[in-house]
């Protein structure tokens, strides 16, 4: 088995996201244990085949692994990462998917399919900026697609606190306040050098009051509205602690975004500016009237015709600049299902 490690997460285009998600949902009920799961980037096919050949075979999956080797060999030259699953159900059954998302080389034999790499590329990502600061230091980290794209460390001279009384203490305190203010100004200046347009969330963390002072006096309203203050992190925090905080903030932000999207559709329903029937949504898309489509992540088209209709709707949305959003939060999904698994918010009444 190849050890599975975390890797850069991609945001798939809506059409591909739908197809990958459907593939996973289909596979959840189709397999017979044990299952062989193999992932490989195109450049690693030779290595993965070699590992399959050299690994001591379990009799139950020997034929499956041999079939996977042949199938991988036939897929040389494919554009994209290969995700393949195999098992025996009387005869050998192979299911594979080719995706533009990045996957690591993985080989797993287990009682069920190993889905983690696919779950990772299905993860809905938002660009986030971490500002970790105190009164002397700052760390700015810009995350795009789950990867640190840019970072900057800042260190300023700020005198230690003065504990003696009298006039000297007041004078020293004023000087120190000026130094702290200058430090925060430097952080603000460097912040302006980042690409802030796509940032969905700004996380302010660090010991002391520096993060509160920075939020109050050094963020324009547009950025302040995106900012959240987080406790429990400072410059001694490990990468694992920072990652855990980011995952938590991403999850909270995703839930808030999905809830707002559904609320917007709900508010438009009494005005006739929302549709819940797929045929009507497709007609509205063709006329350019659709602003946003919300699709339940657990939606499963019952027929190939309905599946093809959803794909055409996503394609039409891309052509008419309509947004396609997949709802993943369980509570928001429950509310969405009351209106159907696919709903559309309209720019105007098309018919």
Helices and strands as residue ranges (DSSP letters): H 14-28, E 35-40, G 42-44, H 45-54, G 59-61, H 62-74, E 81-88, E 92-99, E 106-110, H 116-122, E 128-133, E 137-144, E 147-155, H 167-191, E 201-205, H 210-217, H 221-224, E 227-230, H 239-269, E 274-275, H 278-286, E 290-296, H 304-319, E 323-327, H 330-337, E 342-346
